[in-house]
């Protein structure tokens, strides 16, 4: 059920292109959306796609993953165990500003006479490129070209090439390269709980500022979280025209201004290098030194080397990750296929930008494209992003799971605070501590424990990384299993079944319920996997088992208790409807009155009190449907169809997390029309602004969901038992081929699905055994190709 139809600019202003997101006209009314979609990042550093000239902008944001300030959470009525401290990602020193003046006339996009405007997010090269032809009021024509990148190879580095050329006359030109500490934090959320809260007072406090030649270094620190930030820039100008330079800096501002007597046809080529370093432990002096070391290196290498390393990184990424839709008629003018390809690459590119260098951090719900959700990490990472990363960039997946392991001490402390054994991972956090101020839709989502362990199991199965499981994963499994055993109980009223009460599942419109089916099913998997791993270590790796016992005080009897709970887990079931109710009381609720709900009253959470929503049968996020996808081997095709037909009409378009999952299950049950409908909604979530809030940042989890929709849904990929199998459908477009790579156990498999046949090709590796439906297929270096017929079901 999709409710939102949003205004989009004319298509000729945003032409379809497989490798670029192009703007051919400057549309100030879509400024905020454009800033999000053209944002650059590398997982550590992110910048919204604002013009180099410093404006106009809706949110001139520069963000560093994990760099946050804390604030006390103020409650009208306190209660024991409520989260105490909020964490908000900071808008840090902005350094990408390059202002242009021609004969003292400022170049300002809203007022400029533009003879040409072309800006594009170049997803093949990993850059933001712009070409402008500006005619000044005096009739002088000025060519302005720029190229911006945030380096994947150099984690702390960004750079801008900015070239100005007078075409038809001489003029005096000033190019001012600037940096400023942006004290404008997140503004008023306007009652929308998804947006960031404003931090009171000044956020970044000066620690050091100085300049050397054309290099400026500004150092600031937060007060409560004790983070130090150094931002340093170095600027070079190449010009055959006479010019002078003036450098100014204060504690919060830096400027390198070039004045040039510009001659027609003589380019003025400015290169600006930007470096960010952060720390909670080192001094301001040392951090400034680190920033200068980095600048010394990249300035010596030059912009071309940065571009070359960026291109090399992007080539490798697309080799491992590119999902392709190809029209078999080779009709390159077919707009729909090109638009689909553009949307696929846009989503995958933004996942890369959110995660590639997210080392020692998680992935914020909006990546580094905005401050919405305050830069927090959710279950989005494990359930929606880890599948893509596990099968395309396993090293990044490992880093993200290792970050969860680093949170284990705080998770143990949180469990103790909630009077539980084991560990309770936070629902939303940056530093590992729970930051959700609304426990009913936050802390009560205990399923996050099982979500993380589910992602761990999939990662280990796909990579064979038993060392990570042994050294880190097993400890998390023990502590999460302990929590489930402590949280649940054996209910006499339900025939001695193991029940889990007072939790919230993925559907946040149904809070604090008993025996949420998704939670119980995922907890069962968590308990089973913990038992399997502990017993395996005890039987085959005694040293590792003894180390685990030392770290966790594990008792031999615990594993038996876990598997007993798993085997007796209560899962709601309605005999009449032959479906799994979302929880014990879901079917007793009055259905939501969709017919009389105004179209502009979605999302419901912004227009109705939570109690009004909680009393009704209505779904924000696909809940049971998600369980049917994640635990596909538990449900028969007939059961999937009955549950999908029941829950689909109840699911609103209020969450970006639903469409991709609905598309997958629709494809699995053979409802291709709905699979395409929901799949396109997921695919275009940001490019078409389906939810109406792309201005606040990209929907990174939904982007991960689009990969799952294409591979698990239309591609028919299954990995329930750790072996790759494929039950392919077809491409989400008539007369098209769907092609995607999958990395499994260090080997690269490419799957190509046509109208009648599927081709499996081992592109890298020695030997890989997969299944085509029920048939085992062996691919080797000598025989790397297998072609099979697609069944019609």
Residue pairs with C-beta under 8 A, 6 or more apart in sequence:
1 594
1 648
1 649
1 650
1 651
1 652
1 653
2 653
2 659
2 677
2 678
2 681
2 690
3 599
3 602
3 652
3 653
4 602
4 653
4 690
4 691
4 692
6 688
6 689
6 690
6 692
8 14
8 688
8 689
9 25
9 27
9 30
12 24
13 23
13 24
13 25
13 27
14 21
14 22
14 23
14 24
15 22
15 24
16 335
16 338
16 339
16 342
17 120
17 338
17 342
18 338
18 341
18 342
18 345
19 122
19 123
19 124
19 342
19 345
20 120
20 121
20 122
20 123
20 124
20 342
21 37
21 38
21 120
21 121
21 123
21 342
21 346
21 687
22 118
22 119
22 120
23 34
23 38
23 117
23 118
23 119
23 120
24 117
24 118
25 117
26 109
26 110
26 114
26 117
27 34
28 56
28 109
28 110
31 56
31 57
31 58
32 58
32 59
32 695
32 696
33 689
33 694
33 695
34 49
35 48
35 49
35 50
35 57
35 58
35 59
35 61
35 695
36 48
36 49
36 369
36 370
36 686
36 694
36 695
36 696
36 697
36 698
37 49
37 121
37 346
37 686
37 687
37 694
37 698
38 49
38 119
38 121
38 128
39 46
39 47
39 48
39 49
39 350
39 353
39 367
39 368
39 369
39 370
39 698
40 46
40 47
40 49
40 126
40 127
40 128
40 148
40 149
40 150
40 158
40 353
41 47
41 63
41 150
41 353
41 354
41 367
41 368
41 369
42 150
42 151
42 152
42 155
42 353
42 356
42 357
43 65
43 353
43 354
43 355
43 356
43 357
43 358
43 359
43 361
43 363
43 368
44 64
44 65
44 155
44 156
44 357
44 358
44 359
44 361
45 62
45 63
45 64
45 65
45 150
45 155
45 156
45 158
45 276
45 357
45 368
46 61
46 62
46 63
46 64
46 65
46 150
46 353
46 354
46 367
46 368
46 369
47 61
47 62
47 63
47 96
47 148
47 150
47 158
47 368
48 57
48 59
48 60
48 61
48 62
48 369
48 370
49 121
49 128
50 57
50 59
50 60
50 61
50 96
51 57
51 109
52 96
52 97
52 98
52 130
52 146
52 148
52 160
52 162
53 97
53 98
53 99
53 100
53 106
53 107
53 108
53 109
54 60
54 97
54 99
54 178
55 108
56 108
56 109
56 110
58 695
59 91
59 370
59 371
60 91
60 94
60 182
60 184
61 91
61 182
61 370
61 371
62 91
62 92
62 93
62 94
62 95
62 96
62 182
63 89
63 90
63 91
63 92
63 368
63 371
63 375
64 89
64 90
64 92
64 229
64 276
64 278
64 368
65 89
65 358
65 361
65 362
65 363
65 364
65 368
65 375
66 278
66 360
66 361
66 362
66 430
66 431
67 89
67 90
67 92
67 227
67 229
67 278
68 87
68 88
68 89
68 90
68 222
68 225
68 227
68 374
68 375
68 430
68 431
69 87
69 88
69 90
69 199
69 203
69 222
69 223
69 224
69 225
69 227
70 85
70 86
70 87
70 88
70 224
70 225
71 85
71 86
71 88
71 197
71 199
71 200
71 224
72 84
72 85
72 86
73 82
73 83
73 84
73 85
73 86
73 435
73 437
75 82
75 437
81 417
81 418
81 439
81 443
82 437
82 439
83 433
83 434
83 435
83 436
83 437
83 439
83 442
83 443
85 433
85 435
86 197
86 374
86 435
86 437
87 225
87 374
87 375
87 376
87 429
87 430
87 431
87 433
87 435
88 185
88 186
88 196
88 197
88 199
88 371
88 374
88 375
89 196
89 364
89 371
89 374
89 375
89 430
90 185
90 199
90 203
90 204
90 222
91 182
91 184
91 185
91 186
91 203
91 371
92 181
92 182
92 204
92 220
92 229
92 231
92 276
93 179
93 180
93 181
93 182
93 204
93 218
93 220
93 229
93 231
93 276
94 179
94 180
94 181
94 182
95 158
95 179
95 231
95 233
95 272
95 274
96 148
96 158
96 160
96 272
96 274
97 176
97 177
97 178
97 179
97 180
98 146
98 160
98 162
98 175
98 176
98 177
98 178
98 270
98 272
99 106
99 107
99 174
99 175
99 176
99 178
100 106
100 107
100 142
100 144
100 164
100 173
100 174
100 175
100 176
101 107
101 173
101 174
101 175
101 176
102 136
102 140
102 142
102 166
102 171
102 172
102 173
103 136
103 138
103 140
103 171
103 172
104 172
104 174
105 136
105 137
105 138
107 134
107 142
107 144
112 134
113 134
113 135
113 136
113 137
114 132
114 133
114 134
114 135
115 133
115 134
115 135
115 141
116 131
116 132
116 133
117 131
117 132
117 133
118 130
118 131
118 132
119 128
119 129
119 130
119 131
120 128
120 129
120 130
121 128
121 346
121 349
122 128
122 129
123 314
123 345
123 346
123 349
124 314
124 318
125 307
125 310
125 311
125 314
126 149
126 152
126 310
126 311
126 313
126 314
126 349
127 147
127 148
127 149
127 307
127 310
128 147
128 148
128 149
129 145
129 146
129 147
129 148
130 144
130 145
130 146
130 147
131 143
131 144
131 145
132 143
132 144
132 145
133 141
133 142
133 143
133 144
133 167
134 141
134 142
134 144
135 141
135 142
136 142
136 171
139 168
139 169
140 166
140 168
140 169
140 171
141 166
141 167
141 168
141 169
142 164
142 165
142 166
142 167
142 171
143 163
143 164
143 165
143 167
144 162
144 163
144 164
145 161
145 162
145 163
146 160
146 161
146 162
146 163
147 160
147 161
147 307
148 158
148 159
148 160
148 161
149 158
149 159
149 160
149 306
149 307
149 310
150 157
150 158
150 353
151 157
151 158
151 159
151 306
151 309
151 310
152 309
152 310
152 313
152 314
152 352
152 356
152 357
153 306
153 309
153 310
153 312
153 313
154 294
154 297
154 298
154 306
154 309
155 357
155 359
156 275
156 276
156 277
156 291
156 294
157 273
157 274
157 275
157 294
157 298
157 306
158 273
158 274
158 275
158 276
159 271
159 272
159 273
159 274
159 298
159 303
159 306
160 271
160 272
160 274
161 269
161 270
161 271
161 303
162 175
162 269
162 270
162 271
162 272
163 267
163 268
163 269
163 270
164 173
164 175
164 262
164 267
164 268
164 270
165 265
165 266
165 267
165 268
166 173
166 262
166 263
166 264
166 265
166 266
167 264
167 265
168 264
169 264
170 261
170 262
170 263
170 264
171 262
172 259
172 260
172 261
172 262
173 259
173 260
173 262
173 268
174 257
174 258
174 259
174 260
175 237
175 257
175 258
175 260
175 268
175 270
176 255
176 256
176 257
176 258
177 233
177 235
177 255
177 256
177 257
177 258
177 270
177 272
178 253
178 254
178 255
178 256
179 216
179 218
179 231
179 233
179 253
179 254
179 255
180 252
180 253
180 254
181 204
181 206
181 218
181 220
181 251
181 252
181 253
183 202
183 203
183 204
183 252
185 196
185 198
185 199
185 203
185 371
186 195
186 196
186 197
186 198
186 199
186 371
186 374
187 198
188 198
189 195
189 196
189 197
189 198
191 606
192 606
193 438
193 605
194 372
194 373
194 693
194 696
195 371
195 372
195 373
195 696
196 371
196 372
196 373
196 374
196 375
197 374
203 222
204 220
204 221
204 222
204 229
205 220
205 221
205 222
205 223
206 218
206 219
206 220
206 251
206 252
207 219
207 220
207 221
207 228
207 284
208 217
208 218
208 219
208 230
208 284
208 285
208 288
209 216
209 217
209 218
209 219
209 249
209 250
209 251
209 252
209 254
210 216
210 217
210 249
211 217
211 247
211 249
211 254
213 247
214 234
214 235
214 236
214 245
214 247
214 256
215 232
215 233
215 234
215 235
215 292
215 295
216 232
216 233
216 247
216 249
216 254
216 255
216 256
217 230
217 231
217 232
217 288
217 291
217 292
218 230
218 231
218 232
218 249
218 251
218 252
218 254
219 228
219 229
219 230
219 231
219 284
219 287
219 288
220 228
220 229
221 227
221 228
221 229
221 284
222 229
225 280
225 431
226 280
227 278
227 279
227 280
228 278
228 279
228 280
228 282
228 283
228 284
228 287
229 276
229 277
229 278
229 287
230 275
230 276
230 277
230 278
230 284
230 287
230 288
230 290
230 291
231 274
231 275
231 276
231 291
232 274
232 275
232 288
232 291
232 292
232 294
232 295
233 254
233 256
233 272
233 273
233 274
233 275
233 295
234 272
234 273
234 295
234 299
235 256
235 270
235 271
235 272
235 273
236 270
236 271
236 299
237 243
237 245
237 258
237 260
237 268
237 269
237 270
237 271
238 267
238 268
238 269
238 270
238 271
239 260
239 262
239 266
239 267
239 268
239 269
240 263
240 266
241 260
241 261
241 262
241 263
241 266
241 268
242 260
242 261
243 258
243 259
243 260
243 261
243 268
244 258
244 259
245 256
245 257
245 258
245 259
246 255
246 256
246 257
246 259
247 254
247 255
247 256
247 257
248 254
248 255
248 257
249 255
258 268
258 270
260 268
262 268
271 302
271 303
273 295
273 298
273 299
273 303
275 291
275 294
275 295
275 298
276 291
277 287
277 290
277 291
277 294
278 287
279 287
282 290
298 306
317 352
317 393
319 741
320 392
320 393
320 741
320 743
320 748
321 348
321 352
321 388
321 392
321 393
321 741
322 345
322 348
322 740
322 741
323 344
323 348
323 707
323 710
323 711
323 738
323 739
323 740
324 341
324 344
324 737
324 738
324 739
324 740
325 337
325 340
325 341
325 344
325 731
325 732
325 733
325 736
325 737
325 738
326 337
326 736
326 737
326 739
327 334
327 337
327 733
327 735
327 736
328 735
328 736
328 737
328 754
328 755
329 735
331 337
332 338
336 733
337 733
337 736
340 683
340 732
340 733
342 687
343 683
343 684
343 687
343 706
344 683
344 706
344 710
346 686
346 687
347 683
347 686
347 702
347 703
347 706
347 707
348 388
348 703
348 707
350 367
350 369
350 686
350 698
350 700
350 703
351 385
351 388
351 389
351 700
351 703
351 704
351 707
352 393
353 367
353 368
354 363
354 364
354 367
354 368
354 369
354 385
354 698
354 700
355 363
355 367
355 385
355 389
355 393
355 396
355 400
356 393
356 396
358 396
358 399
358 400
358 403
359 399
360 399
360 403
360 406
361 377
361 403
361 430
362 377
362 381
362 400
362 403
362 404
362 430
363 377
363 380
363 381
363 385
363 400
363 700
364 373
364 375
364 376
364 377
364 700
365 372
365 373
365 376
365 377
365 378
365 380
365 697
365 700
365 701
366 372
366 373
366 375
366 696
366 697
366 698
366 699
366 700
367 697
367 698
367 700
369 697
369 698
370 695
370 696
370 697
370 698
371 696
371 697
372 693
372 696
372 697
373 428
373 697
374 428
374 430
374 435
375 430
376 428
376 429
376 430
376 435
377 428
377 429
377 430
378 427
378 428
378 448
378 701
379 427
379 445
379 447
379 448
379 451
379 452
380 657
380 700
380 701
380 704
381 400
381 455
381 701
382 400
382 404
382 448
382 451
382 452
382 454
382 455
383 451
383 454
383 455
383 626
383 630
383 701
384 657
384 660
384 700
384 701
384 702
384 704
384 705
384 708
385 400
385 700
385 701
385 704
386 397
386 400
386 401
386 455
386 458
386 459
387 458
387 704
387 707
387 708
387 712
388 704
388 707
388 708
389 396
389 397
389 400
390 397
390 455
390 458
390 459
390 462
390 463
391 462
391 711
391 742
391 743
391 744
392 741
392 742
392 743
393 743
394 459
394 462
394 463
394 465
394 743
397 455
397 459
397 463
398 459
398 463
398 465
398 468
401 452
401 455
401 456
401 459
401 468
401 472
401 473
402 468
402 472
404 425
404 452
404 476
405 472
405 473
405 475
405 476
406 432
407 425
407 426
407 429
407 432
408 423
408 475
408 476
408 479
409 432
410 426
410 431
410 432
410 433
411 423
411 424
411 425
411 426
411 432
411 479
412 422
412 423
412 479
414 423
414 424
414 425
414 426
414 433
414 434
415 421
415 422
415 423
415 424
415 479
415 483
418 424
418 443
420 483
420 486
420 487
421 482
421 483
421 485
421 486
422 478
422 479
422 480
422 481
422 482
422 483
422 484
422 485
422 486
423 449
423 476
423 479
423 480
423 482
423 483
424 446
424 449
424 483
425 448
425 449
425 452
425 480
426 432
426 433
426 434
426 435
426 436
426 448
427 434
427 436
427 442
427 443
427 445
427 448
428 434
428 435
428 436
428 442
429 435
434 442
434 443
436 442
436 443
440 504
440 511
440 512
440 610
441 504
441 508
441 511
441 610
444 502
444 503
444 504
444 511
444 512
445 503
445 504
445 505
445 506
445 508
446 483
446 487
446 500
446 503
446 504
446 519
446 523
447 503
447 505
447 506
447 516
447 518
447 519
447 522
447 523
449 480
449 483
449 484
449 523
449 526
450 480
450 484
450 519
450 522
450 523
450 525
450 526
451 522
452 476
452 480
453 476
453 477
453 480
453 525
453 526
453 529
453 530
454 522
454 525
454 526
454 630
456 469
456 473
456 476
456 477
456 529
457 525
457 529
458 719
459 465
459 468
460 466
460 468
460 469
460 473
461 719
461 722
462 719
462 722
462 743
462 744
462 745
463 745
463 746
464 745
464 746
469 533
470 537
470 541
470 544
471 544
473 533
474 533
474 534
474 537
474 544
474 548
475 548
475 551
475 552
477 526
477 529
477 530
477 533
477 534
478 530
478 534
478 548
478 552
478 554
478 558
479 552
480 526
480 530
481 526
481 527
481 530
481 531
481 558
481 562
482 558
484 500
484 523
484 526
484 527
484 562
484 565
485 527
485 558
485 561
485 562
485 565
487 500
487 503
488 498
488 499
488 500
488 501
488 523
488 565
489 498
489 499
489 501
490 496
490 497
490 498
490 499
490 568
491 497
491 498
491 499
491 570
494 570
496 568
497 568
497 569
497 570
498 565
498 566
498 568
498 569
498 570
499 514
499 515
499 520
499 570
500 514
500 515
500 516
500 519
500 520
500 523
500 570
501 514
501 515
502 512
502 513
502 514
503 512
503 513
503 516
503 519
504 510
504 511
504 512
504 513
504 516
505 513
505 516
505 517
505 518
505 519
505 582
505 583
505 623
506 518
506 621
506 622
506 623
506 626
506 657
507 582
507 619
507 620
507 621
507 622
507 623
508 605
508 620
508 621
508 655
509 604
509 605
509 613
509 614
509 616
509 618
509 619
509 620
509 652
509 654
510 516
510 582
510 583
510 586
510 614
510 618
510 619
510 623
511 610
511 614
513 582
513 583
513 584
513 585
513 586
514 583
514 584
514 585
515 570
515 571
515 572
515 583
515 584
516 582
516 583
516 623
517 571
517 572
517 580
517 581
517 582
517 583
517 623
517 624
517 627
518 582
518 623
518 624
518 626
518 627
520 569
520 570
520 571
521 569
521 571
521 627
521 631
521 634
522 627
522 630
522 631
523 569
524 566
524 569
524 571
525 631
527 562
527 563
527 565
527 566
527 569
528 562
528 563
528 566
530 559
530 562
531 559
531 562
531 563
531 566
534 545
534 548
534 554
534 558
534 559
535 559
537 544
537 545
537 548
538 545
548 554
571 580
572 580
572 581
572 582
572 583
572 584
572 586
573 579
573 580
573 581
574 580
574 581
574 587
577 587
577 642
577 646
578 639
578 642
579 624
579 639
579 642
579 643
579 646
580 624
580 627
580 639
580 643
581 587
582 619
582 623
582 624
582 647
586 617
587 617
589 615
589 616
589 617
590 615
590 616
590 617
591 616
591 617
591 618
591 650
592 616
592 617
592 618
592 650
594 649
597 604
601 607
601 608
602 652
602 653
602 654
603 620
603 652
603 654
603 655
603 691
604 613
604 618
604 620
604 652
604 654
605 613
605 620
605 654
617 650
618 650
618 652
619 647
619 650
619 651
619 652
619 658
620 651
620 652
620 654
620 655
620 658
621 655
621 657
621 658
622 647
622 651
622 657
622 658
622 661
622 662
623 647
624 643
624 647
625 643
625 644
625 647
625 648
625 651
625 658
625 661
625 662
625 665
626 661
627 634
628 634
628 635
628 639
628 640
628 643
628 644
628 665
629 661
629 664
629 665
629 708
629 712
631 720
632 668
632 718
632 720
633 718
633 720
633 721
635 643
637 668
637 669
640 665
640 668
640 669
641 669
644 662
644 665
644 666
644 669
644 671
648 662
648 674
651 658
651 662
652 658
653 659
653 681
653 690
653 691
656 682
656 685
656 690
656 691
656 699
656 701
656 702
657 701
657 702
657 705
659 678
659 679
659 681
659 682
659 685
659 690
659 702
659 705
660 678
660 679
660 682
660 702
660 705
660 706
660 708
660 709
661 705
661 708
662 674
662 678
663 674
663 675
663 676
663 677
663 678
663 679
663 681
663 682
663 709
663 713
664 675
664 708
664 709
664 712
664 713
666 672
666 674
666 675
666 678
666 713
667 675
667 679
667 709
667 713
667 714
667 716
667 729
668 713
668 716
670 793
672 729
672 730
675 713
675 714
675 729
675 732
676 732
678 709
679 706
679 709
679 710
679 713
679 714
679 732
680 732
681 690
682 702
682 705
682 706
682 709
683 706
683 709
684 690
685 691
685 694
685 699
685 702
685 703
685 706
686 694
686 698
686 699
686 702
686 703
691 699
710 732
710 738
710 740
711 717
711 740
711 742
712 718
713 729
714 728
714 729
714 730
714 731
714 732
714 738
714 753
715 726
715 728
715 729
715 738
715 740
715 751
715 753
716 726
716 727
716 728
716 729
717 724
717 725
717 726
717 742
717 751
718 724
718 725
718 726
718 727
719 725
723 769
723 770
723 771
724 742
724 744
724 749
724 770
724 771
725 770
725 771
725 772
725 773
726 751
726 758
726 760
726 770
726 771
726 772
726 773
727 773
727 791
728 751
728 753
728 758
728 790
729 753
729 790
730 738
730 753
730 755
730 790
731 737
731 738
731 753
732 738
735 755
737 752
737 753
737 754
738 752
738 753
739 750
739 751
739 752
739 753
740 750
740 751
741 748
741 749
741 750
741 751
741 763
742 748
742 749
742 750
742 751
743 749
744 768
745 765
745 768
746 765
747 762
747 764
747 765
747 766
747 768
748 762
748 763
748 764
748 765
749 760
749 761
749 762
749 763
749 765
749 768
749 770
749 779
750 760
750 761
750 763
751 758
751 759
751 760
751 761
752 758
752 759
752 761
753 790
754 790
755 790
756 789
756 790
757 787
757 788
757 789
757 790
758 772
758 787
758 788
758 789
758 790
759 785
759 786
759 787
760 770
760 772
760 777
760 779
760 785
760 786
760 787
760 788
761 779
761 784
761 785
762 768
762 779
762 780
762 781
762 784
762 785
763 784
765 781
766 780
766 781
767 778
767 779
767 780
767 781
768 778
768 779
768 780
769 776
769 777
769 778
769 779
770 776
770 777
770 779
771 777
772 786
772 788
773 788
773 791
775 788
777 786
777 788
779 785
779 786
